[in-house]
Amino acid sequence: MRMATPFCIHSFLRRAFVYMQIEAGMILEGRITGIKPFGAFVELEPGVSGMVHISEVSTGFVENIADVLQVGQTVKVKVVSVSPEGKIALSIRKALPQQEGERLARPRGKAPAQREAPRVWQPPRPQPAQENMSFEDMMSRYKQRSEEKIGDLNRSVENRRGGRRK
């Protein structure tokens, strides 16, 4: 009696052979089969696909991957890695021809000469006393100054902690 198998042995062996042939550093051509917010899935061979992370789509910043890629589009990709489980990490950015002197990684932050000096709380300059102010005006002014000081203090504390925590 013959046992039924959930998959075809021939297609399994074919996929395993293709996975064995794919190595990191290879540049291949594939077709976009799916787009998710975190990346795009590219079919390299029938039944063999990999994923391009959103950070590997372009040399510039990509906010929405659907603005850059469409399902069915043919793209040239570079194989970044192949995991033991058969997951293939791809990069469109690294497959692009690099111009002479061009860097792939965009510089982070501002250049040292362009950095701003750290912001330190400075007390407001004293304003001339206005004797004709009503009680409501004085309270309003006091409240406004208090809120400014508290906001500055909170920003200072957040910067020391490394940013806003939730």
Residue pairs with C-beta under 8 A, 6 or more apart in sequence:
11 47
14 47
15 47
15 48
18 44
18 45
18 47
18 48
19 48
19 82
19 86
19 88
22 28
22 44
22 48
22 79
22 82
22 88
23 79
23 82
24 79
24 80
24 81
24 82
25 78
25 79
26 78
26 79
27 76
27 77
27 78
27 79
27 95
28 44
28 76
28 77
28 78
28 79
29 44
29 74
29 75
29 76
29 77
30 42
30 43
30 44
30 49
30 50
30 74
30 75
30 77
30 90
31 42
31 43
31 72
31 73
31 74
31 75
32 40
32 41
32 42
32 69
32 70
32 71
32 72
32 73
32 74
32 75
33 41
33 42
33 43
33 49
33 71
34 40
34 41
34 71
35 41
35 65
35 66
35 69
35 70
35 71
36 65
37 54
37 65
38 53
38 54
39 51
39 52
39 53
39 54
39 56
39 57
39 65
40 51
40 52
40 57
40 65
40 69
41 49
41 50
41 51
41 52
42 49
42 50
42 51
42 52
42 75
42 77
42 90
43 49
44 50
44 77
44 88
48 88
49 88
50 77
50 79
50 87
50 88
50 89
50 90
51 87
51 88
51 89
51 90
52 75
52 77
52 90
52 91
52 92
53 89
53 91
54 62
54 65
55 62
55 93
56 80
56 90
56 91
56 92
56 93
56 94
57 65
57 68
57 69
57 92
57 93
58 68
58 92
58 93
59 93
59 96
59 104
59 106
60 106
61 106
62 68
69 75
75 92
76 92
76 95
76 96
77 90
77 91
77 92
77 95
78 90
78 91
78 92
78 94
78 95
79 88
79 89
79 90
80 89
80 90
80 91
80 94
81 88
81 89
82 88
82 89
83 89
93 104
94 104
98 104
109 115
119 155
121 149
121 152
121 153
121 156
124 145
124 148
133 141
158 164
